[in-house]
Amino acid sequence: MTTIAIIGAGSGLGLAVARRFGRKGFAVALISRNQARLDELARTLKSEDIPAKGFTANVRDTASLRDALIAADEQLGRIEVLQYSPLPAKEFMRPVLETVADDLVGPVEFSIYGPATAAHQVIPGMRSLGRGTTVLINGASAVRPGPQVTGTSVAFAGESAYGQLLHDALAPENIHVAQLIIPRGIGGGEPSHEPEALAERIWTLHTDRGPFRTFAAHLDD
């Protein structure tokens, strides 16, 4: 049995993805900062006969993120799929003229150092399997910078560039790196944005692959 590691796991998209992959025989590593919530999610999945366990980590603390991924790999099985989808902090989203250099440290740690740490931790295991998938989840500011969300606009651009480079470098090794852009956020009444629909899209990114970047829906004009 191999594992999907969901970084930023919660009761919405994370749980929906865990169920989708769990039904296909994956164990589920749930990674976030709150162990109590992770334990509750893991209990829910286990009640549905899906092997799951929570591992505490802060994506801005690279050592804790590495340790969580190492523990997940050892305790649940080799990580074949990595989903990087933590929710950005509100303080990352400030108007451009109110954003100073120090305000960009957190977003860069969150959206560039975090994915780079996670990717380099799981790539050797994917190579040993001869396959693997990494999915980066971002909002629209990753491709259309927003003047009111400067931190995420800048950091998501870096994450996008890093992901594209990984995609190009790893494709010959049967390791797929994908970015899913979700405009306007999860839910909100749009059927394509509901957690279950997004989980299905992420499953398809893993099975059918394709280009680096896909969109859950069209961007607003």
N, C-alpha and C positions, 0 to 999 in steps of 0.2 A: 504494500500500500504506500502510495506517495501522498504528499501533503500540499495543501494550499495555505499559504501564510497571508493573512489579511491584516495589514498594518493600518490602524485606525478603525478597528472593528467596533461596530455599534449595533443597535437594534433595528436600524433601517437597512441601508444597502449592504452592510457587512453581514448581517444575518441572512439576507436574501441570497447573497453570493455563497455563503457557507452552505445553505440548504441546496443550492443548485449543484455545487461541486460535490457536496456530500452524497447526494443521490447517485452520483456517478462513481462513487467508490473512493473519493478522496477523504483523508483525515483533514481536520481543520485546526490550524493554529490561529488563535485570536490574539491580536497584539494591540494594546493601548495602555493608557496610564492608570486606569482604574481596575484593580484586581477584582473587586467585588462585582462590578458589572461584567467583567469577563467571565467570572465564575458562573454568574446567572445565565449568560449566553451559552456557555458550555453545557450547563445542565439542560437547557432547552434543547440543544442539538442532540445530546445523548439520549434524551427522552424520545427522540425521533430516529434512534439507532445510527447516529452519525458520530464517529469518534471525534472528539474535540477537547481542546484544553486552552486556557488563557495564560498569556505570558506578559508580564508588565514591562513596558518600556516607554521612554520618552524619545521621540524621534530627534529631538535637539540634543540628546545625550547619546553620542555615537556608541559609547561602550555598552550602555544598557540595551540599545537596539541590536548590536551584534550578539550580546549574551542571550537575548530573547530568541533570536533566530537560530543560534547554536542549540539552545535547549529544545526548541521546537523540532529541529531536524533529528536530534538524538532521541527524543521521547515519542514522537509521532511517526517519523519516517521522512525520507529524503524530500526536501521541498522542490516540487516540480513547478508550482505556480506561485508567483508573488504578486499581491495586489497592494499598491501603495496609495492609500486614500484617506489619510488623516484630515480632519477638518481644520482649516487655518484659523488662527486666533483673530478675534475682532480687532485687536490693536495693530494687526498687519495691514488693515484696510483704512488708510488715511489719505486725505487729499494730497496731491503731489507737492503743492507749495507749503504744506505743513510737515512734510516728510524730510527728515535730515538723515545723514549717513547712518547714525546709530540705530535709526528706526528700521533699517534694512537688514540688520544682523539677524534678527529672529526669523524673518521670512527666508533668508538665504540658508540658514541652518535647517529650517523646516523643509524647504522644497528643493534644495540642491544637495546639501550634505547628507540629509536623511536618505533620499533615494540612492545616492552614490554608495553610502555605507551598506544599505540593504542589498543592492545589486551585487556588490563585490563579495558579500557574504554568501549569497546563494548561487552565484554563477558556477563555482567549482562543482557543486553538487549537481547542477543541471548538466554540466558537461559529462559528469560520470554517468548520468542517466541517458545521455545522448539526445535530450530534448528538454524543453522548458518554456515557460511563458512569464513575462513580467508585464503587468498592466499598471500604467500611471493614470490616475483619475484627476482631472482638472476642470475648473470652471472656464467660462468664456474669456476671462482676462489672460489666459495662457496664450491666446491667439489674437485678442483684441484688447490692448491695454486700456484700463479704465482710470481716468484721472482721480476718481474717488477711492480707488483701491490700489494705491501705488505699490505697497509691499508685495501683494500677491502678483500684480502685473509684472514687476521686475523679476521676482523669484520664479514664478511659473515659466517665464521666458527662458530662464536658465535651465529649469527642469526639462522643458521641451527640447532644448538643444542637446542636453545630455542624453535624453531618451532617444532622440533621433540618431545620435552617434552610436549608442549601444545597439539600436536596431540594425544599423548598417554593418557593424562589426560582428554581430553574433548570428545574423541570418544564415551565413554559410555553415554554422554549427548546429542548425536545427533548433536554435533558441530564438524565440520571437519576443520582441519588445514592442508594446503597443501603448498608445495614449488614447483615452476616451475623454472627449470634451463634453461636458454636460452643461449646456447653457441654461441659465435661469434657475439652477439648483435642482435638487432631487425633490420629487413630488410636485406640489403646486397645481394638481389637477390635470397635468399633461400625461396622457397614458404612457408615452415613451419615456417619461421621467420617473415613473413609479419604480420602487426598488426591485420588484420582481422582473419588470421589463428590462431594467438595466442589468440585472444579474444574468438574464438570458443573453443580452448583448455581450457581456463579458465572457460568458461561456463560448459564444461564437468566435470571439477574438482568439480564444485559446485553441479552438478546434479547427477553424477555417483560416485563421491568420489573415494575411492581406497587408495593406500599407501600415505605416507607423501610426498615423493619426486618423481617427474616425470621430464622428459627431453623433450624439444621441438625438439631436434635432438641429434644424437650421438655426443659425444665429439670428438675433433680431436685426432688422435693417437699421 
